[in-house]
Amino acid sequence: MYMAVFEPDATARISQPHMALPALPAAAAGDPLRAAIDAVFAAVTAYGEDHPALLREIRSFCAEHATSAGPPSEPA
């Protein structure tokens, strides 16, 4: 087995809108936790090198909206 180790090409560019596309079907997945994880992964990939700022914003949002009551209940 061979494994190549190299530094990524800093001049290579990605299309951020295209990298974000997987977030759309991920958000519609049947399992809400899996949907959230996949959507965040797609967002981090699209955000690029400054993704720690995005993760800080996500953590801050979740902390502000967290409750001790547990997950929301399904509407009747």
PDB file of N, CA, C and O in Angstrom:
ATOM      1  N   MET A   1       0.849  -1.164   0.000  1.00  0.00           N
ATOM      2  CA  MET A   1       0.000   0.000   0.000  1.00  0.00           C
ATOM      3  C   MET A   1       0.899   1.232   0.000  1.00  0.00           C
ATOM      4  O   MET A   1       1.881   1.303   0.738  1.00  0.00           O
ATOM      5  N   TYR A   2       0.546   2.194  -0.837  1.00  0.00           N
ATOM      6  CA  TYR A   2       1.290   3.447  -0.918  1.00  0.00           C
ATOM      7  C   TYR A   2       0.400   4.592  -0.452  1.00  0.00           C
ATOM      8  O   TYR A   2      -0.814   4.591  -0.657  1.00  0.00           O
ATOM      9  N   MET A   3       1.037   5.555   0.174  1.00  0.00           N
ATOM     10  CA  MET A   3       0.281   6.723   0.606  1.00  0.00           C
ATOM     11  C   MET A   3       1.072   7.963   0.235  1.00  0.00           C
ATOM     12  O   MET A   3       2.233   8.109   0.616  1.00  0.00           O
ATOM     13  N   ALA A   4       0.445   8.844  -0.503  1.00  0.00           N
ATOM     14  CA  ALA A   4       1.100  10.088  -0.905  1.00  0.00           C
ATOM     15  C   ALA A   4       0.768  11.176   0.107  1.00  0.00           C
ATOM     16  O   ALA A   4      -0.389  11.360   0.487  1.00  0.00           O
ATOM     17  N   VAL A   5       1.783  11.882   0.530  1.00  0.00           N
ATOM     18  CA  VAL A   5       1.585  12.998   1.453  1.00  0.00           C
ATOM     19  C   VAL A   5       2.121  14.239   0.773  1.00  0.00           C
ATOM     20  O   VAL A   5       3.284  14.282   0.371  1.00  0.00           O
ATOM     21  N   PHE A   6       1.275  15.248   0.645  1.00  0.00           N
ATOM     22  CA  PHE A   6       1.698  16.469  -0.030  1.00  0.00           C
ATOM     23  C   PHE A   6       0.902  17.642   0.512  1.00  0.00           C
ATOM     24  O   PHE A   6      -0.161  17.472   1.108  1.00  0.00           O
ATOM     25  N   GLU A   7       1.421  18.801   0.299  1.00  0.00           N
ATOM     26  CA  GLU A   7       0.731  20.029   0.680  1.00  0.00           C
ATOM     27  C   GLU A   7      -0.268  20.385  -0.415  1.00  0.00           C
ATOM     28  O   GLU A   7       0.045  20.245  -1.597  1.00  0.00           O
ATOM     29  N   PRO A   8      -1.461  20.843  -0.045  1.00  0.00           N
ATOM     30  CA  PRO A   8      -2.415  21.250  -1.079  1.00  0.00           C
ATOM     31  C   PRO A   8      -1.909  22.470  -1.841  1.00  0.00           C
ATOM     32  O   PRO A   8      -1.171  23.299  -1.308  1.00  0.00           O
ATOM     33  N   ASP A   9      -2.317  22.555  -3.073  1.00  0.00           N
ATOM     34  CA  ASP A   9      -1.933  23.681  -3.922  1.00  0.00           C
ATOM     35  C   ASP A   9      -2.692  24.921  -3.468  1.00  0.00           C
ATOM     36  O   ASP A   9      -3.914  24.989  -3.601  1.00  0.00           O
ATOM     37  N   ALA A  10      -1.977  25.891  -2.939  1.00  0.00           N
ATOM     38  CA  ALA A  10      -2.609  27.101  -2.409  1.00  0.00           C
ATOM     39  C   ALA A  10      -3.255  27.948  -3.496  1.00  0.00           C
ATOM     40  O   ALA A  10      -4.109  28.784  -3.201  1.00  0.00           O
ATOM     41  N   THR A  11      -2.860  27.743  -4.743  1.00  0.00           N
ATOM     42  CA  THR A  11      -3.431  28.535  -5.831  1.00  0.00           C
ATOM     43  C   THR A  11      -4.728  27.930  -6.368  1.00  0.00           C
ATOM     44  O   THR A  11      -5.461  28.590  -7.106  1.00  0.00           O
ATOM     45  N   ALA A  12      -5.013  26.686  -6.003  1.00  0.00           N
ATOM     46  CA  ALA A  12      -6.231  26.032  -6.480  1.00  0.00           C
ATOM     47  C   ALA A  12      -7.447  26.672  -5.808  1.00  0.00           C
ATOM     48  O   ALA A  12      -7.453  26.890  -4.597  1.00  0.00           O
ATOM     49  N   ARG A  13      -8.445  26.961  -6.583  1.00  0.00           N
ATOM     50  CA  ARG A  13      -9.668  27.585  -6.079  1.00  0.00           C
ATOM     51  C   ARG A  13     -10.819  26.596  -6.192  1.00  0.00           C
ATOM     52  O   ARG A  13     -10.863  25.766  -7.100  1.00  0.00           O
ATOM     53  N   ILE A  14     -11.736  26.700  -5.262  1.00  0.00           N
ATOM     54  CA  ILE A  14     -12.947  25.890  -5.339  1.00  0.00           C
ATOM     55  C   ILE A  14     -14.137  26.825  -5.514  1.00  0.00           C
ATOM     56  O   ILE A  14     -14.076  28.005  -5.171  1.00  0.00           O
ATOM     57  N   SER A  15     -15.189  26.289  -6.038  1.00  0.00           N
ATOM     58  CA  SER A  15     -16.423  27.059  -6.181  1.00  0.00           C
ATOM     59  C   SER A  15     -17.222  26.901  -4.890  1.00  0.00           C
ATOM     60  O   SER A  15     -17.784  25.837  -4.632  1.00  0.00           O
ATOM     61  N   GLN A  16     -17.271  27.951  -4.086  1.00  0.00           N
ATOM     62  CA  GLN A  16     -17.984  27.864  -2.813  1.00  0.00           C
ATOM     63  C   GLN A  16     -19.467  27.540  -2.991  1.00  0.00           C
ATOM     64  O   GLN A  16     -19.994  26.728  -2.231  1.00  0.00           O
ATOM     65  N   PRO A  17     -20.163  28.137  -3.961  1.00  0.00           N
ATOM     66  CA  PRO A  17     -21.570  27.757  -4.131  1.00  0.00           C
ATOM     67  C   PRO A  17     -21.743  26.269  -4.440  1.00  0.00           C
ATOM     68  O   PRO A  17     -22.685  25.638  -3.961  1.00  0.00           O
ATOM     69  N   HIS A  18     -20.833  25.713  -5.241  1.00  0.00           N
ATOM     70  CA  HIS A  18     -20.936  24.293  -5.562  1.00  0.00           C
ATOM     71  C   HIS A  18     -20.619  23.423  -4.347  1.00  0.00           C
ATOM     72  O   HIS A  18     -21.222  22.363  -4.173  1.00  0.00           O
ATOM     73  N   MET A  19     -19.692  23.853  -3.516  1.00  0.00           N
ATOM     74  CA  MET A  19     -19.354  23.093  -2.318  1.00  0.00           C
ATOM     75  C   MET A  19     -20.496  23.129  -1.303  1.00  0.00           C
ATOM     76  O   MET A  19     -20.611  22.232  -0.469  1.00  0.00           O
ATOM     77  N   ALA A  20     -21.331  24.150  -1.370  1.00  0.00           N
ATOM     78  CA  ALA A  20     -22.453  24.276  -0.434  1.00  0.00           C
ATOM     79  C   ALA A  20     -23.679  23.476  -0.870  1.00  0.00           C
ATOM     80  O   ALA A  20     -24.574  23.246  -0.057  1.00  0.00           O
ATOM     81  N   LEU A  21     -23.743  23.050  -2.122  1.00  0.00           N
ATOM     82  CA  LEU A  21     -24.927  22.344  -2.626  1.00  0.00           C
ATOM     83  C   LEU A  21     -25.328  21.120  -1.803  1.00  0.00           C
ATOM     84  O   LEU A  21     -26.525  20.906  -1.614  1.00  0.00           O
ATOM     85  N   PRO A  22     -24.395  20.302  -1.303  1.00  0.00           N
ATOM     86  CA  PRO A  22     -24.819  19.142  -0.505  1.00  0.00           C
ATOM     87  C   PRO A  22     -25.604  19.507   0.755  1.00  0.00           C
ATOM     88  O   PRO A  22     -26.275  18.647   1.326  1.00  0.00           O
ATOM     89  N   ALA A  23     -25.537  20.748   1.196  1.00  0.00           N
ATOM     90  CA  ALA A  23     -26.288  21.158   2.388  1.00  0.00           C
ATOM     91  C   ALA A  23     -27.793  21.109   2.140  1.00  0.00           C
ATOM     92  O   ALA A  23     -28.559  20.901   3.081  1.00  0.00           O
ATOM     93  N   LEU A  24     -28.233  21.296   0.903  1.00  0.00           N
ATOM     94  CA  LEU A  24     -29.675  21.315   0.614  1.00  0.00           C
ATOM     95  C   LEU A  24     -30.329  19.959   0.837  1.00  0.00           C
ATOM     96  O   LEU A  24     -31.277  19.875   1.618  1.00  0.00           O
ATOM     97  N   PRO A  25     -29.865  18.885   0.182  1.00  0.00           N
ATOM     98  CA  PRO A  25     -30.494  17.593   0.476  1.00  0.00           C
ATOM     99  C   PRO A  25     -30.196  17.124   1.899  1.00  0.00           C
ATOM    100  O   PRO A  25     -31.001  16.403   2.490  1.00  0.00           O
ATOM    101  N   ALA A  26     -29.057  17.520   2.453  1.00  0.00           N
ATOM    102  CA  ALA A  26     -28.738  17.128   3.832  1.00  0.00           C
ATOM    103  C   ALA A  26     -29.754  17.707   4.800  1.00  0.00           C
ATOM    104  O   ALA A  26     -30.160  17.039   5.750  1.00  0.00           O
ATOM    105  N   ALA A  27     -30.164  18.937   4.567  1.00  0.00           N
ATOM    106  CA  ALA A  27     -31.123  19.592   5.461  1.00  0.00           C
ATOM    107  C   ALA A  27     -32.496  18.935   5.399  1.00  0.00           C
ATOM    108  O   ALA A  27     -33.287  19.071   6.333  1.00  0.00           O
ATOM    109  N   ALA A  28     -32.791  18.227   4.316  1.00  0.00           N
ATOM    110  CA  ALA A  28     -34.092  17.589   4.157  1.00  0.00           C
ATOM    111  C   ALA A  28     -34.085  16.117   4.563  1.00  0.00           C
ATOM    112  O   ALA A  28     -35.088  15.428   4.382  1.00  0.00           O
ATOM    113  N   ALA A  29     -32.979  15.627   5.106  1.00  0.00           N
ATOM    114  CA  ALA A  29     -32.878  14.220   5.494  1.00  0.00           C
ATOM    115  C   ALA A  29     -33.891  13.890   6.585  1.00  0.00           C
ATOM    116  O   ALA A  29     -34.331  14.768   7.328  1.00  0.00           O
ATOM    117  N   GLY A  30     -34.253  12.619   6.670  1.00  0.00           N
ATOM    118  CA  GLY A  30     -35.248  12.186   7.646  1.00  0.00           C
ATOM    119  C   GLY A  30     -34.780  12.270   9.087  1.00  0.00           C
ATOM    120  O   GLY A  30     -35.583  12.544   9.979  1.00  0.00           O
ATOM    121  N   ASP A  31     -33.502  12.041   9.331  1.00  0.00           N
ATOM    122  CA  ASP A  31     -32.952  12.096  10.687  1.00  0.00           C
ATOM    123  C   ASP A  31     -32.432  13.506  10.944  1.00  0.00           C
ATOM    124  O   ASP A  31     -31.454  13.914  10.318  1.00  0.00           O
ATOM    125  N   PRO A  32     -33.056  14.264  11.846  1.00  0.00           N
ATOM    126  CA  PRO A  32     -32.655  15.663  12.059  1.00  0.00           C
ATOM    127  C   PRO A  32     -31.200  15.834  12.485  1.00  0.00           C
ATOM    128  O   PRO A  32     -30.542  16.780  12.051  1.00  0.00           O
ATOM    129  N   LEU A  33     -30.684  14.935  13.328  1.00  0.00           N
ATOM    130  CA  LEU A  33     -29.293  15.058  13.763  1.00  0.00           C
ATOM    131  C   LEU A  33     -28.348  14.848  12.587  1.00  0.00           C
ATOM    132  O   LEU A  33     -27.402  15.612  12.400  1.00  0.00           O
ATOM    133  N   ARG A  34     -28.608  13.807  11.792  1.00  0.00           N
ATOM    134  CA  ARG A  34     -27.772  13.540  10.615  1.00  0.00           C
ATOM    135  C   ARG A  34     -27.856  14.709   9.637  1.00  0.00           C
ATOM    136  O   ARG A  34     -26.849  15.104   9.050  1.00  0.00           O
ATOM    137  N   ALA A  35     -29.051  15.257   9.462  1.00  0.00           N
ATOM    138  CA  ALA A  35     -29.239  16.399   8.565  1.00  0.00           C
ATOM    139  C   ALA A  35     -28.422  17.592   9.039  1.00  0.00           C
ATOM    140  O   ALA A  35     -27.777  18.264   8.235  1.00  0.00           O
ATOM    141  N   ALA A  36     -28.448  17.857  10.336  1.00  0.00           N
ATOM    142  CA  ALA A  36     -27.696  18.992  10.879  1.00  0.00           C
ATOM    143  C   ALA A  36     -26.197  18.797  10.711  1.00  0.00           C
ATOM    144  O   ALA A  36     -25.490  19.723  10.314  1.00  0.00           O
ATOM    145  N   ILE A  37     -25.712  17.605  11.008  1.00  0.00           N
ATOM    146  CA  ILE A  37     -24.273  17.327  10.885  1.00  0.00           C
ATOM    147  C   ILE A  37     -23.828  17.453   9.434  1.00  0.00           C
ATOM    148  O   ILE A  37     -22.804  18.075   9.151  1.00  0.00           O
ATOM    149  N   ASP A  38     -24.592  16.864   8.509  1.00  0.00           N
ATOM    150  CA  ASP A  38     -24.226  16.943   7.091  1.00  0.00           C
ATOM    151  C   ASP A  38     -24.285  18.376   6.571  1.00  0.00           C
ATOM    152  O   ASP A  38     -23.436  18.785   5.779  1.00  0.00           O
ATOM    153  N   ALA A  39     -25.274  19.132   7.009  1.00  0.00           N
ATOM    154  CA  ALA A  39     -25.390  20.524   6.565  1.00  0.00           C
ATOM    155  C   ALA A  39     -24.236  21.370   7.094  1.00  0.00           C
ATOM    156  O   ALA A  39     -23.702  22.211   6.371  1.00  0.00           O
ATOM    157  N   VAL A  40     -23.849  21.151   8.353  1.00  0.00           N
ATOM    158  CA  VAL A  40     -22.707  21.893   8.913  1.00  0.00           C
ATOM    159  C   VAL A  40     -21.423  21.503   8.190  1.00  0.00           C
ATOM    160  O   VAL A  40     -20.591  22.365   7.905  1.00  0.00           O
ATOM    161  N   PHE A  41     -21.251  20.219   7.889  1.00  0.00           N
ATOM    162  CA  PHE A  41     -20.060  19.778   7.161  1.00  0.00           C
ATOM    163  C   PHE A  41     -19.975  20.466   5.798  1.00  0.00           C
ATOM    164  O   PHE A  41     -18.914  20.956   5.413  1.00  0.00           O
ATOM    165  N   ALA A  42     -21.089  20.500   5.075  1.00  0.00           N
ATOM    166  CA  ALA A  42     -21.097  21.158   3.764  1.00  0.00           C
ATOM    167  C   ALA A  42     -20.804  22.648   3.909  1.00  0.00           C
ATOM    168  O   ALA A  42     -20.083  23.224   3.094  1.00  0.00           O
ATOM    169  N   ALA A  43     -21.358  23.263   4.935  1.00  0.00           N
ATOM    170  CA  ALA A  43     -21.116  24.693   5.151  1.00  0.00           C
ATOM    171  C   ALA A  43     -19.654  24.968   5.479  1.00  0.00           C
ATOM    172  O   ALA A  43     -19.077  25.932   4.976  1.00  0.00           O
ATOM    173  N   VAL A  44     -19.054  24.132   6.316  1.00  0.00           N
ATOM    174  CA  VAL A  44     -17.637  24.297   6.672  1.00  0.00           C
ATOM    175  C   VAL A  44     -16.771  24.139   5.433  1.00  0.00           C
ATOM    176  O   VAL A  44     -15.831  24.906   5.228  1.00  0.00           O
ATOM    177  N   THR A  45     -17.084  23.148   4.607  1.00  0.00           N
ATOM    178  CA  THR A  45     -16.323  22.930   3.379  1.00  0.00           C
ATOM    179  C   THR A  45     -16.429  24.138   2.459  1.00  0.00           C
ATOM    180  O   THR A  45     -15.433  24.567   1.875  1.00  0.00           O
ATOM    181  N   ALA A  46     -17.621  24.681   2.330  1.00  0.00           N
ATOM    182  CA  ALA A  46     -17.826  25.837   1.452  1.00  0.00           C
ATOM    183  C   ALA A  46     -17.218  27.108   2.032  1.00  0.00           C
ATOM    184  O   ALA A  46     -16.770  27.977   1.285  1.00  0.00           O
ATOM    185  N   TYR A  47     -17.200  27.223   3.349  1.00  0.00           N
ATOM    186  CA  TYR A  47     -16.713  28.449   3.995  1.00  0.00           C
ATOM    187  C   TYR A  47     -15.223  28.652   3.761  1.00  0.00           C
ATOM    188  O   TYR A  47     -14.754  29.786   3.664  1.00  0.00           O
ATOM    189  N   GLY A  48     -14.486  27.560   3.672  1.00  0.00           N
ATOM    190  CA  GLY A  48     -13.058  27.671   3.364  1.00  0.00           C
ATOM    191  C   GLY A  48     -12.174  27.795   4.591  1.00  0.00           C
ATOM    192  O   GLY A  48     -12.496  27.295   5.669  1.00  0.00           O
ATOM    193  N   GLU A  49     -11.044  28.477   4.398  1.00  0.00           N
ATOM    194  CA  GLU A  49     -10.014  28.536   5.434  1.00  0.00           C
ATOM    195  C   GLU A  49     -10.475  29.220   6.715  1.00  0.00           C
ATOM    196  O   GLU A  49      -9.924  28.949   7.781  1.00  0.00           O
ATOM    197  N   ASP A  50     -11.448  30.078   6.639  1.00  0.00           N
ATOM    198  CA  ASP A  50     -11.924  30.787   7.822  1.00  0.00           C
ATOM    199  C   ASP A  50     -13.066  30.036   8.508  1.00  0.00           C
ATOM    200  O   ASP A  50     -13.867  30.635   9.225  1.00  0.00           O
ATOM    201  N   HIS A  51     -13.137  28.716   8.282  1.00  0.00           N
ATOM    202  CA  HIS A  51     -14.227  27.930   8.864  1.00  0.00           C
ATOM    203  C   HIS A  51     -14.288  27.962  10.394  1.00  0.00           C
ATOM    204  O   HIS A  51     -15.374  27.766  10.939  1.00  0.00           O
ATOM    205  N   PRO A  52     -13.174  28.198  11.128  1.00  0.00           N
ATOM    206  CA  PRO A  52     -13.315  28.312  12.586  1.00  0.00           C
ATOM    207  C   PRO A  52     -14.274  29.440  12.997  1.00  0.00           C
ATOM    208  O   PRO A  52     -14.976  29.316  14.000  1.00  0.00           O
ATOM    209  N   ALA A  53     -14.306  30.526  12.239  1.00  0.00           N
ATOM    210  CA  ALA A  53     -15.241  31.618  12.544  1.00  0.00           C
ATOM    211  C   ALA A  53     -16.685  31.146  12.368  1.00  0.00           C
ATOM    212  O   ALA A  53     -17.555  31.492  13.167  1.00  0.00           O
ATOM    213  N   LEU A  54     -16.936  30.361  11.330  1.00  0.00           N
ATOM    214  CA  LEU A  54     -18.279  29.818  11.115  1.00  0.00           C
ATOM    215  C   LEU A  54     -18.668  28.895  12.265  1.00  0.00           C
ATOM    216  O   LEU A  54     -19.789  28.972  12.769  1.00  0.00           O
ATOM    217  N   LEU A  55     -17.752  28.025  12.684  1.00  0.00           N
ATOM    218  CA  LEU A  55     -18.056  27.109  13.780  1.00  0.00           C
ATOM    219  C   LEU A  55     -18.308  27.858  15.088  1.00  0.00           C
ATOM    220  O   LEU A  55     -19.166  27.459  15.876  1.00  0.00           O
ATOM    221  N   ARG A  56     -17.565  28.942  15.320  1.00  0.00           N
ATOM    222  CA  ARG A  56     -17.817  29.761  16.517  1.00  0.00           C
ATOM    223  C   ARG A  56     -19.228  30.352  16.468  1.00  0.00           C
ATOM    224  O   ARG A  56     -19.934  30.380  17.475  1.00  0.00           O
ATOM    225  N   GLU A  57     -19.626  30.822  15.292  1.00  0.00           N
ATOM    226  CA  GLU A  57     -20.965  31.394  15.139  1.00  0.00           C
ATOM    227  C   GLU A  57     -22.044  30.336  15.364  1.00  0.00           C
ATOM    228  O   GLU A  57     -23.062  30.613  15.998  1.00  0.00           O
ATOM    229  N   ILE A  58     -21.825  29.132  14.850  1.00  0.00           N
ATOM    230  CA  ILE A  58     -22.783  28.038  15.048  1.00  0.00           C
ATOM    231  C   ILE A  58     -22.878  27.688  16.528  1.00  0.00           C
ATOM    232  O   ILE A  58     -23.976  27.525  17.061  1.00  0.00           O
ATOM    233  N   ARG A  59     -21.722  27.572  17.198  1.00  0.00           N
ATOM    234  CA  ARG A  59     -21.732  27.270  18.638  1.00  0.00           C
ATOM    235  C   ARG A  59     -22.473  28.347  19.423  1.00  0.00           C
ATOM    236  O   ARG A  59     -23.260  28.042  20.319  1.00  0.00           O
ATOM    237  N   SER A  60     -22.220  29.596  19.084  1.00  0.00           N
ATOM    238  CA  SER A  60     -22.871  30.706  19.773  1.00  0.00           C
ATOM    239  C   SER A  60     -24.389  30.647  19.582  1.00  0.00           C
ATOM    240  O   SER A  60     -25.145  30.824  20.538  1.00  0.00           O
ATOM    241  N   PHE A  61     -24.826  30.400  18.359  1.00  0.00           N
ATOM    242  CA  PHE A  61     -26.257  30.302  18.063  1.00  0.00           C
ATOM    243  C   PHE A  61     -26.889  29.162  18.853  1.00  0.00           C
ATOM    244  O   PHE A  61     -27.956  29.326  19.445  1.00  0.00           O
ATOM    245  N   CYS A  62     -26.226  28.004  18.859  1.00  0.00           N
ATOM    246  CA  CYS A  62     -26.770  26.843  19.574  1.00  0.00           C
ATOM    247  C   CYS A  62     -26.839  27.105  21.075  1.00  0.00           C
ATOM    248  O   CYS A  62     -27.805  26.714  21.730  1.00  0.00           O
ATOM    249  N   ALA A  63     -25.817  27.764  21.623  1.00  0.00           N
ATOM    250  CA  ALA A  63     -25.810  28.066  23.057  1.00  0.00           C
ATOM    251  C   ALA A  63     -26.946  29.022  23.415  1.00  0.00           C
ATOM    252  O   ALA A  63     -27.569  28.874  24.466  1.00  0.00           O
ATOM    253  N   GLU A  64     -27.218  29.987  22.564  1.00  0.00           N
ATOM    254  CA  GLU A  64     -28.297  30.948  22.823  1.00  0.00           C
ATOM    255  C   GLU A  64     -29.674  30.299  22.757  1.00  0.00           C
ATOM    256  O   GLU A  64     -30.599  30.727  23.448  1.00  0.00           O
ATOM    257  N   HIS A  65     -29.812  29.269  21.929  1.00  0.00           N
ATOM    258  CA  HIS A  65     -31.122  28.654  21.718  1.00  0.00           C
ATOM    259  C   HIS A  65     -31.294  27.327  22.450  1.00  0.00           C
ATOM    260  O   HIS A  65     -32.330  26.676  22.312  1.00  0.00           O
ATOM    261  N   ALA A  66     -30.297  26.922  23.224  1.00  0.00           N
ATOM    262  CA  ALA A  66     -30.386  25.662  23.962  1.00  0.00           C
ATOM    263  C   ALA A  66     -31.335  25.826  25.143  1.00  0.00           C
ATOM    264  O   ALA A  66     -31.386  26.876  25.784  1.00  0.00           O
ATOM    265  N   THR A  67     -32.084  24.761  25.412  1.00  0.00           N
ATOM    266  CA  THR A  67     -32.968  24.757  26.576  1.00  0.00           C
ATOM    267  C   THR A  67     -32.720  23.485  27.363  1.00  0.00           C
ATOM    268  O   THR A  67     -32.211  22.504  26.820  1.00  0.00           O
ATOM    269  N   SER A  68     -33.067  23.493  28.608  1.00  0.00           N
ATOM    270  CA  SER A  68     -32.909  22.296  29.430  1.00  0.00           C
ATOM    271  C   SER A  68     -34.117  21.372  29.287  1.00  0.00           C
ATOM    272  O   SER A  68     -34.136  20.288  29.870  1.00  0.00           O
ATOM    273  N   ALA A  69     -35.111  21.784  28.528  1.00  0.00           N
ATOM    274  CA  ALA A  69     -36.329  20.995  28.366  1.00  0.00           C
ATOM    275  C   ALA A  69     -36.148  19.832  27.402  1.00  0.00           C
ATOM    276  O   ALA A  69     -37.033  18.983  27.298  1.00  0.00           O
ATOM    277  N   GLY A  70     -35.038  19.771  26.701  1.00  0.00           N
ATOM    278  CA  GLY A  70     -34.815  18.694  25.750  1.00  0.00           C
ATOM    279  C   GLY A  70     -35.222  19.105  24.350  1.00  0.00           C
ATOM    280  O   GLY A  70     -35.486  20.279  24.086  1.00  0.00           O
ATOM    281  N   PRO A  71     -35.270  18.127  23.450  1.00  0.00           N
ATOM    282  CA  PRO A  71     -35.596  18.449  22.056  1.00  0.00           C
ATOM    283  C   PRO A  71     -37.053  18.878  21.915  1.00  0.00           C
ATOM    284  O   PRO A  71     -37.894  18.511  22.736  1.00  0.00           O
ATOM    285  N   PRO A  72     -37.350  19.653  20.875  1.00  0.00           N
ATOM    286  CA  PRO A  72     -38.736  20.084  20.669  1.00  0.00           C
ATOM    287  C   PRO A  72     -39.631  18.895  20.370  1.00  0.00           C
ATOM    288  O   PRO A  72     -39.194  17.918  19.762  1.00  0.00           O
ATOM    289  N   SER A  73     -40.871  18.978  20.792  1.00  0.00           N
ATOM    290  CA  SER A  73     -41.813  17.891  20.535  1.00  0.00           C
ATOM    291  C   SER A  73     -42.438  18.073  19.160  1.00  0.00           C
ATOM    292  O   SER A  73     -42.474  19.173  18.609  1.00  0.00           O
ATOM    293  N   GLU A  74     -42.925  16.971  18.630  1.00  0.00           N
ATOM    294  CA  GLU A  74     -43.585  16.987  17.328  1.00  0.00           C
ATOM    295  C   GLU A  74     -44.943  17.670  17.465  1.00  0.00           C
ATOM    296  O   GLU A  74     -45.636  17.461  18.460  1.00  0.00           O
ATOM    297  N   PRO A  75     -45.334  18.482  16.485  1.00  0.00           N
ATOM    298  CA  PRO A  75     -46.668  19.098  16.543  1.00  0.00           C
ATOM    299  C   PRO A  75     -47.754  18.032  16.446  1.00  0.00           C
ATOM    300  O   PRO A  75     -47.588  17.032  15.748  1.00  0.00           O
ATOM    301  N   ALA A  76     -48.849  18.247  17.136  1.00  0.00           N
ATOM    302  CA  ALA A  76     -49.944  17.262  17.148  1.00  0.00           C
ATOM    303  C   ALA A  76     -50.813  17.384  15.932  1.00  0.00           C
ATOM    304  O   ALA A  76     -51.777  16.633  15.785  1.00  0.00           O
TER     305      ALA A  76
END
